[in-house]
C-alpha cells in the first residue's frame, strides 16, 4: 500500500478538533455534507494567514460535521497531540495530482440594530500539482457570524435594516 499525504496541519492546542477536521477535509476531494460555523466570534482573530470563516462546530444531537467519500480512494485520518499543537493528517492510497487552496473574498461587516455581523466568502481552488494551474475555483459558502467584541477603530460597518 502506497500512502500519499492528502493534508497535514499543525495547529495550537486551543484550536478545536472540529475546526481541524473541517480544514483537513476541504483540502481533499472528499465531499462535505454538513458543516456549521460558529455563530458568535467573541474575540478578534489572532495574527494569521489563515482565511476567515473556515471553522466547524458540532453539538451532539443537533449539529454535525459530515463528510462523504465519492472517490475510488481510501482515506485515513490521523490526529496527534503534543504539548503545544494538534497535528492532523489525512492519508490516501492514491495521488490524484491535485492540491486544494482555500481563500477569502472581501470581508464585510454590517450592523442590524445593535448587533454587528461579519460575512465573508470562502473560496476553494483546485490546482494541478504538475503545472501549478488552477483547474477549478468555486464558492464553498458565505460565512456569517455575530461579532462579540469591539471592532478596531475605522473598520467600515454597513447599516442593514
Secondary structure, DSSP 8 states (H G I E B T S, - for coil): ---EEEEEEEEETTS-HHHHHHHHHTTSS-EEEE----SEE-S---S-SS-TT-----BTTTB--EEE--SSS-EEEEEEE-SSEEEEEEEESS--SEEEEEEE---EEEEETTEEEEEEEEEEEEEETTT--EEEEEEEEEEEEEE-S---TT--EEE--
